[in-house]
Amino acid sequence: MRRLPLASFAIIGTMIFVAVFAPWLTPHSPIDQSLPDKLLPPFWEEGGTTEYLLGTDIFGRDLLTRLFYGARVSLIVTALALTAGGGIGLVLGIVSGYVGGKLDAFLMRVVDAAFAFPTILFALLLAVTMGQGMDTLVIALSLFLWAGFARVIRGEVLAIKQRDFVALARVHGSSPARIMFVHILPNVLNTFMVLLTLNVGVIIVAEASLSFLGAGVPPPTPSWGLMVAEGRGKITSAWWLSLIPGIAITLVVLSFNLFGDWLRDRLDPKLRQL
Amino acid sequence: MDSAPVLEVRNLHTHFFLRRGVVKAVDGVTFSLRRGEVLGLVGESGCGKSLTALSILRLLPQAAARTVEGSVLLDGEDLLAKSPREMREVRGRRIAMILQDPQTSLNPVFSIGSQLHEALARRPDGTGRSLRERAVDVLRRVRLAAPEQRVGQYPHELSGGMKQRVVGAIAISCAPEVMIADEPTTALDVTIQLQYLDLLKELQSSLDMGILFITHDFGVVARMCDRVAVMYAGRIVETGPVREIFDNPVHPYTRALIASVPKLRRKTGRLRAIEGQPPALSDLPAGCRFADRCPHVEARCLERYPEAVSVGESHSASCWLAA
């Protein structure tokens, strides 16, 4: 058995902590500008102050504060997208796998189509038509997520429905809906949990990419991807603007992936090929 | 014993409609089961035993399988005419089933107790006892040791024999009129098999159920059954009281089956096998289906299927030689 990834736990725990308690952890506002303090470097660099530990951006906003609030955005978007996309994928996967036949064939072709669809383009299209915002972002990410969930869950259900307890449930007069959501659903929850954690990293990167491209949350709301984008022009003179949020993204995604790997090995060795 | 039949199957035909043709897996099965009786349905793999059971419950495996003819009467009501909703009321409450493999018969994520509750909740017993008490009670009836602890345990904590007892407990929890047991002891340890058969027998007489006992094991039949129906290639070829069938088998297939059972008391050399294969169910011969493998085959056997003829008291066989 793989060892508990303590560093991952610590990083994920820290991220959740700062996201939840952001307003109490920092004296600064993530949005209000303070132009006299603009473009201060991190405290260990020459000219940096301990008031702004990781320096400030072009509007004099504290980078650390924006990082904390950005973690909020990432977590909320991730949670909503996983709930919506993962939930839809779970339900459709179970129905598709259990009912089978034409419905299954149809749903799986839709899944194939969803995989073939370029997510980023679609998100840009949505941002243009619906306007930028967290809701647009969540919808775009959900539409991308559900297909992967549906496909894996369906495969799992195909195996489970062959087992005798499903046949016996039918012999005992359970309705198809009851069999699907009372008897089969708890048996795929392990797989579902693993899929959730493995997709957290994907979503955070996707959210950052979309924000970077301008299809995500609109400024001045802090988002890690947006922060990387805003600092891009000053990369030679003020490296911390892009690099620090970039490092944050990398660390968090890596942690979630390690955590997901660990959970997968713990809960379901069969999924190791994923 | 001489009461009216609780389950009557008449001329049941269940076919698979496949692209490559029609597979007549159950092709004119007729039998009846009385209350308090165990009817053994015997035959080799693929002869249609299990499909007959699934047809009775109307739980056919694929969209391709359909019961095209016949009737299934439960206390005189035709099950084939019922709506899906009415059918769900029948399943579990009036007809229960035990399957072969106890390892997969229980849902691994629920405790024994909650799986029993689900069945028990469908039938209030009017005594106001809690579901838990009733669950313990029904586990005691299937002679599971320490039932109070078992209700909180999960299937993986129980042995195969114990699990099969739980499956039995779920099956009897609604006091069904008919129980279908599809090779319930095949997956069990030999020492446990006997205990389980005794248990079924005991439950059957205390609940006055009819049991349709599906098996390929004549040893089990001798122990369990009151009557036997021998099935071959989708049809019942011989049926009669168990003693009659053993002492005086008429159909050559029945004789061959009994001859291939090892006997404990006598030293037998090699067991006798039946040469050849059963006919393909998609391309059945016009005459007797056993003709190809029968040592007594005659010209008329190949031409027409022999109708069942009575050869003794409630003993009949479908063979030209018997007529």
HADDOCK unambig.tbl for C-alpha pairs under 7 A between the chains (distance, minus, plus):
assign (segid A and resid 163 and name CA) (segid B and resid 104 and name CA) 5.54 0.50 0.50
assign (segid A and resid 164 and name CA) (segid B and resid 104 and name CA) 5.12 0.50 0.50
assign (segid A and resid 164 and name CA) (segid B and resid 105 and name CA) 4.53 0.50 0.50
assign (segid A and resid 165 and name CA) (segid B and resid 104 and name CA) 5.91 0.50 0.50
assign (segid A and resid 165 and name CA) (segid B and resid 105 and name CA) 4.14 0.50 0.50
assign (segid A and resid 165 and name CA) (segid B and resid 106 and name CA) 5.00 0.50 0.50
assign (segid A and resid 165 and name CA) (segid B and resid 107 and name CA) 5.61 0.50 0.50
assign (segid A and resid 168 and name CA) (segid B and resid 105 and name CA) 6.81 0.50 0.50
assign (segid A and resid 171 and name CA) (segid B and resid 91 and name CA) 5.36 0.50 0.50
assign (segid A and resid 171 and name CA) (segid B and resid 92 and name CA) 5.85 0.50 0.50
assign (segid A and resid 171 and name CA) (segid B and resid 96 and name CA) 6.75 0.50 0.50
assign (segid A and resid 171 and name CA) (segid B and resid 97 and name CA) 6.58 0.50 0.50
assign (segid A and resid 172 and name CA) (segid B and resid 91 and name CA) 5.09 0.50 0.50
assign (segid A and resid 172 and name CA) (segid B and resid 92 and name CA) 3.73 0.50 0.50
assign (segid A and resid 172 and name CA) (segid B and resid 96 and name CA) 6.77 0.50 0.50
assign (segid A and resid 173 and name CA) (segid B and resid 88 and name CA) 4.19 0.50 0.50
assign (segid A and resid 173 and name CA) (segid B and resid 89 and name CA) 6.19 0.50 0.50
assign (segid A and resid 173 and name CA) (segid B and resid 91 and name CA) 4.83 0.50 0.50
assign (segid A and resid 173 and name CA) (segid B and resid 92 and name CA) 5.71 0.50 0.50
assign (segid A and resid 174 and name CA) (segid B and resid 88 and name CA) 6.78 0.50 0.50
assign (segid A and resid 186 and name CA) (segid B and resid 109 and name CA) 6.61 0.50 0.50
assign (segid A and resid 187 and name CA) (segid B and resid 109 and name CA) 6.48 0.50 0.50
